[in-house]
Amino acid sequence: MTSLTQNFLNPNNKPLVLGEFTIRQDEDGRYCLNDLHNASGGLKKHQITNFLRVEQTQELVVEIERCSNVSIDENSQTSNMRFGNKALNIIRGGANRGTYAVKEMVYAYAMWISAKFHLIVIRAYDALVMDWKINDKQTISPEQAGVLYNIVHTRAKGNGGIIASMWSRLKNHFKYSASYRELKAYHFEDAKFYLENIEIKEKAAPKAQNATELNDILKTNLQGLAIHMVWLNDWWKEFGGAIAKLNPNIAASVNHHFKDGACFAYHFIDKGTRLQIEEQLQYHSWNLSLQERYALDFKCK
C-alpha cells in the first residue's frame, strides 16, 4: 500500500497545492491533515479530532498499520524506504506541529469532509503525479519493450508491411525519435492500449498482369522509344554537319549512334506509324517556334 511522496526526497517534485494552500509534509513524506482542514474551509465540524473518532477511520488506521509494505509512493526514486507501520504521525510542538497522514488517510479525510473536496484532493494529487511522470526521463524496460513487440507481431501475423506500419504509427503518435525502446515509461500503458486497438488495414496485393498485357505494354514502350530515335536522327541530319565543323571529334563519336539507332528503331515501328512519321518529317522545320510548329501541324492535318 502506497502513500503520498515526500517532496524533499526529490527536489524536482512540486508540493501538493490546494488553491492557496501548500500542504506540508513530515520527514517521511506524510501530508499534514491540518493544512487539508484549512484548505477545505476550516469548519469546526471537520476538525481532525472528529475525523479520528469515527469508527471507520480507526479501522482504516489499523488496517494500514497492519500491512508491512506501507511505503513511499511508487513514483519516487526512493520507493524502497519505509514508514514503519505508522499511518499517522502527530507532531506536538514546533513550527511543524500537526497531524500527518499517508495517502490513504488523506483521501479518507477528504471524502469524510465532502465529495467535492475529495474530488479536489484526488485531482490535485493526480496532477502532481503526472508532473513527476512528465519530468521523468526513464524509458520503458526491456520487459515492457518485449510486451509491445509481441503485440505488434501477433496482430500483424508476420506481415512485414503491417509490422512496419504499426511501428510507424506508434512513433508518430508518441513522438519518440527512433526506436520504440525510447518510449517513456509513463507512456507504456497508453502505448500498449494503442497497439492493441489501432485498426489494421492490410494492403491488397497488386493485380497480376497476364502475359498478353505485359507484351502489349512492352510493345508500346519500345515503339515510343523507336519513334523518338527516328526524330533524333532527323535532327542529326539537319545539324550534324554544322556540329562537325565546330568539333569533328564530338560529331564522329555520336554520328553512328544516331544512324544505327534509327535503323534499329524502324524494326519496332508499325508500317502505318512509319509512313505517318515520314510524312511529318517532310514539312517539319527544327527552326520554328513552338507556336509556329503547332500552326503548321494544324494546317497539314
MOGIWO-V796003 format. One line per field, one symbol per residue. ss: DSSP state (H for helix, E for strand, - for the rest). Layout:
# MOGIWO-V796003
ss = ???
This chain:
# MOGIWO-V796003
ss = -E----HHH-------EE--EE--E-----EEHHHHHHHH---HHH-HHHHHH-HHHHHHHHHHHH----E----------E-----EEEE------EEEE-HHHHHHHHHHH-HHHHHHHHHHHHHHHHHHHHH---E--HHHHHHHHHHHHHHH---HHHHHHHHHHHHHHH-----HHH-EHHHHHHHHHHHHH-------------HHHHHHHHHHHHHHHHHHHHHHHHHHHHHHHHHHHH-HHHHHHHHHHHHHHHHHHHHH--HHHHHHHHHHHHH------HHHHHHHHHHH-
